[in-house]
């Protein structure tokens, strides 16, 4: 049976903001939790008693007392109330960063539509070329996606090249190509007219963005969203890179008969050119 902290971690991304406040307090004061009644927990968390009751019902407890009884039984049996291997406890920057990263990963995985994702991968497999467009903060992610996809198939390009415009490159696109537009918040103004033009020309487009970019969805065929939420002023791209990893692995599995020989040939060239250190 899952312990309380495991249930909270598993469901954290689906909790309301008020419920997350209670969860955050519990994570930070887990060892003392058994000493609080529901009214005290509500007061210390800055929420209503009804919010505390809803949270524990969501976690599978009929009432708050059932949770306290469970913790008391675990403590009396000598079992740890939390996983002692978890080194990110308390309200430190590291602990808050860890919790936010876990919430981001959980959010995009839970939101992923399996059929939608499979259709996008099928297009990546079948397309003549994959054109990846990324600007500003999306440019490093676009480079990484290209490097990963290029292990499994050829004809993967990143646009725009440094200092270059897009029009000369886009004029040759056809419906046999796939364009991956990576457009995360603080997007350049060109993104919307670019998507509109691609749609007008019937070019298949896979949009990678944050979940809040709903207004761009109608301009694209597929959308894969990764949260960028962070505890600091800077966006986190950990979920983006996790999604890139999934895309690359899914593509490889989709063309395994061709992908494996290609990877082998690339590894052979590494050795012949002495490009990489040997492990």
Buried (B, 14 or more C-beta within 10 A) or exposed (E): EEBBBEBBBEBBBEBEEBBBBBBBBBBBBBEEBBEBEBEEBBBBBEBEBEBBBBBBEBBEBEEBEEBBEBBEEBEEEEEEBBEEEEEBBEEEEEBBBBBBBBBBBBBBBEEBEEEEBEBBBEBBBEBEBBBBBBBBBBBBBBEBBBEBBBBBBEEBBBBBEEEEEBEEBBEEBEEEBBBBBBBBEEBEEBBBEBBEBBBEEEBBBBBBBBBEBEEBBEBBBBBBBBBBBBBEEEBBBBBBBBBBEBBBEBBBEBBEEBBEEBEEEEEEEEEEEEEEEEE
